[in-house]
Amino acid sequence: MSNEDQTSEEGNLHLDEIEDQSGNNNDNEQDFAMGEPMAGDVTAIYDIPVQISAVLGRSNMQVSQLLKLGRGAVVELDRKVGEAIDIYVNNRLVARGEVVVVDDKLGITMTEIVKSDRS
């Protein structure tokens, strides 16, 4: 007796046996690649532009102080070195991350996804 026969006798089913027992024929359903079950449905939104902002920190000052700032002026932010920065998409906080340098350009590595408070 083969291993497949033994497995079936023990009550475990192989994938082809499960498909045969389900009785469902998926001829009318579109096949999607593994990991992309709805890829065909979301392609319509690929070209929608979104605004992404990475906020290093914030500071409050009066207009008079702002006007006094010159080249090389340092503005103190409310964040500490190494603290996560906020990442916004369309003015909605969606993640936190860290600043990285890639080929002499600044970039962001997402370290945390922020769950929405929307119901």
C-alpha positions as a Markdown table, in Angstrom:
| # | Residue | x | y | z |
|---|---|---|---|---|
| 1 | Met | 0.0 | 0.0 | 0.0 |
| 2 | Ser | 1.4 | 3.5 | -0.9 |
| 3 | Asn | 1.8 | 6.4 | 1.5 |
| 4 | Glu | -1.1 | 8.2 | -0.3 |
| 5 | Asp | -3.4 | 5.3 | 0.3 |
| 6 | Gln | -2.4 | 5.1 | 4.0 |
| 7 | Thr | -2.9 | 8.8 | 4.5 |
| 8 | Ser | -6.4 | 8.6 | 3.0 |
| 9 | Glu | -7.3 | 5.6 | 5.2 |
| 10 | Glu | -6.3 | 7.5 | 8.3 |
| 11 | Gly | -8.9 | 10.2 | 7.5 |
| 12 | Asn | -6.6 | 12.8 | 6.0 |
| 13 | Leu | -7.4 | 14.1 | 2.6 |
| 14 | His | -5.1 | 15.1 | -0.2 |
| 15 | Leu | -5.7 | 18.4 | -2.0 |
| 16 | Asp | -7.0 | 16.6 | -5.1 |
| 17 | Glu | -9.4 | 14.6 | -3.0 |
| 18 | Ile | -10.7 | 17.8 | -1.3 |
| 19 | Glu | -11.3 | 19.4 | -4.7 |
| 20 | Asp | -13.1 | 16.4 | -5.9 |
| 21 | Gln | -15.4 | 16.2 | -2.9 |
| 22 | Ser | -16.3 | 19.9 | -2.9 |
| 23 | Gly | -18.2 | 19.5 | -6.2 |
| 24 | Asn | -17.4 | 23.1 | -7.0 |
| 25 | Asn | -16.2 | 23.8 | -10.5 |
| 26 | Asn | -14.4 | 27.1 | -10.7 |
| 27 | Asp | -14.5 | 27.5 | -14.5 |
| 28 | Asn | -16.5 | 30.7 | -14.1 |
| 29 | Glu | -14.2 | 32.3 | -11.6 |
| 30 | Gln | -11.0 | 34.2 | -12.6 |
| 31 | Asp | -7.8 | 32.6 | -11.5 |
| 32 | Phe | -5.4 | 34.9 | -9.6 |
| 33 | Ala | -1.7 | 34.4 | -8.7 |
| 34 | Met | -0.9 | 33.2 | -5.3 |
| 35 | Gly | -0.9 | 36.1 | -2.8 |
| 36 | Glu | -2.9 | 38.4 | -5.1 |
| 37 | Pro | -6.5 | 37.2 | -4.8 |
| 38 | Met | -8.0 | 40.6 | -5.8 |
| 39 | Ala | -5.3 | 41.9 | -8.1 |
| 40 | Gly | -7.7 | 42.4 | -11.0 |
| 41 | Asp | -10.1 | 44.3 | -8.9 |
| 42 | Val | -7.7 | 46.9 | -7.6 |
| 43 | Thr | -5.9 | 47.8 | -10.8 |
| 44 | Ala | -8.4 | 50.6 | -11.3 |
| 45 | Ile | -7.1 | 52.5 | -8.3 |
| 46 | Tyr | -3.4 | 52.3 | -9.2 |
| 47 | Asp | -3.3 | 55.7 | -10.9 |
| 48 | Ile | -4.9 | 57.6 | -8.0 |
| 49 | Pro | -2.4 | 60.1 | -6.6 |
| 50 | Val | -1.9 | 60.3 | -2.8 |
| 51 | Gln | 0.1 | 62.8 | -0.8 |
| 52 | Ile | 2.7 | 61.1 | 1.5 |
| 53 | Ser | 4.4 | 63.2 | 4.3 |
| 54 | Ala | 7.1 | 62.1 | 6.7 |
| 55 | Val | 7.0 | 64.4 | 9.7 |
| 56 | Leu | 10.4 | 64.6 | 11.5 |
| 57 | Gly | 8.9 | 66.8 | 14.3 |
| 58 | Arg | 6.9 | 70.0 | 15.0 |
| 59 | Ser | 7.7 | 73.4 | 16.5 |
| 60 | Asn | 5.5 | 76.4 | 17.4 |
| 61 | Met | 6.8 | 79.9 | 17.0 |
| 62 | Gln | 5.5 | 83.4 | 16.5 |
| 63 | Val | 5.6 | 85.0 | 13.1 |
| 64 | Ser | 8.1 | 87.5 | 14.3 |
| 65 | Gln | 10.4 | 84.7 | 15.3 |
| 66 | Leu | 9.9 | 83.0 | 12.0 |
| 67 | Leu | 10.9 | 86.2 | 10.1 |
| 68 | Lys | 14.1 | 86.4 | 12.1 |
| 69 | Leu | 15.3 | 83.0 | 10.9 |
| 70 | Gly | 18.1 | 83.1 | 8.5 |
| 71 | Arg | 20.3 | 80.7 | 6.6 |
| 72 | Gly | 21.8 | 78.1 | 9.0 |
| 73 | Ala | 19.2 | 78.8 | 11.8 |
| 74 | Val | 18.3 | 75.8 | 13.9 |
| 75 | Val | 14.7 | 75.1 | 14.7 |
| 76 | Glu | 14.2 | 72.9 | 17.7 |
| 77 | Leu | 11.6 | 70.1 | 17.1 |
| 78 | Asp | 9.5 | 68.2 | 19.6 |
| 79 | Arg | 11.2 | 64.9 | 18.8 |
| 80 | Lys | 14.4 | 63.3 | 20.1 |
| 81 | Val | 17.1 | 61.8 | 18.1 |
| 82 | Gly | 16.2 | 58.1 | 17.2 |
| 83 | Glu | 12.5 | 58.6 | 18.0 |
| 84 | Ala | 10.1 | 57.3 | 15.3 |
| 85 | Ile | 8.8 | 59.8 | 12.7 |
| 86 | Asp | 5.2 | 59.9 | 11.7 |
| 87 | Ile | 4.1 | 58.9 | 8.1 |
| 88 | Tyr | 0.9 | 60.5 | 6.8 |
| 89 | Val | -1.0 | 59.6 | 3.6 |
| 90 | Asn | -3.5 | 62.3 | 2.6 |
| 91 | Asn | -3.1 | 63.9 | 6.1 |
| 92 | Arg | -4.0 | 60.7 | 7.9 |
| 93 | Leu | -1.4 | 59.0 | 10.2 |
| 94 | Val | -0.8 | 55.5 | 8.8 |
| 95 | Ala | 2.6 | 54.5 | 10.0 |
| 96 | Arg | 5.8 | 55.3 | 12.0 |
| 97 | Gly | 9.3 | 54.8 | 10.7 |
| 98 | Glu | 13.0 | 55.7 | 10.8 |
| 99 | Val | 15.0 | 57.9 | 8.5 |
| 100 | Val | 17.6 | 56.0 | 6.4 |
| 101 | Val | 20.1 | 57.1 | 3.8 |
| 102 | Val | 20.0 | 55.3 | 0.4 |
| 103 | Asp | 22.5 | 56.4 | -2.3 |
| 104 | Asp | 23.0 | 59.8 | -0.7 |
| 105 | Lys | 19.2 | 60.4 | -0.5 |
| 106 | Leu | 17.0 | 60.4 | 2.5 |
| 107 | Gly | 14.4 | 57.6 | 2.8 |
| 108 | Ile | 12.0 | 56.2 | 5.3 |
| 109 | Thr | 11.8 | 52.6 | 6.7 |
| 110 | Met | 8.4 | 51.8 | 8.1 |
| 111 | Thr | 8.6 | 50.2 | 11.5 |
| 112 | Glu | 5.0 | 50.3 | 12.6 |
| 113 | Ile | 1.6 | 50.4 | 10.9 |
| 114 | Val | -0.9 | 52.6 | 12.8 |
| 115 | Lys | -4.4 | 51.2 | 12.9 |
| 116 | Ser | -7.2 | 53.6 | 12.0 |
| 117 | Asp | -9.7 | 54.7 | 14.5 |
| 118 | Arg | -12.4 | 54.5 | 11.8 |
| 119 | Ser | -15.3 | 52.1 | 12.4 |
